[in-house]
Amino acid sequence: MINVRLYTTLRKHWDNADVNLPIQVEFEPEMTIARLATKLGVGETEVMLAAVNNQIAGHNQLVQDGDEVSLFGAMAGGDHSATMP
């Protein structure tokens, strides 16, 4: 199981009443940050920053069973054409 937390503008993708609880996603082999985001209904270009186990991660980083993943959207204004690697 992978525990995911959505922050800032990405919270709109999860209608859980308690945003402090992680979303639990079934682990799949070869799952990347991008694939995980898509599985949650979050567009890859919406993810401005990701972390796996409190370490910054790129879209193509593989996640493992038991990982804690944090996904952040835009925080305030700025250029939305700039995305993470």
Secondary structure, 3 states (H helix, E strand, C coil): CEEEEEEHHHHHHCCCCCCCCCEEECCCCCCEHHHHHHHCCCCHHHCCEEEECCEEECCCCECCCCCEEEEECCCCCCCCCCCCC
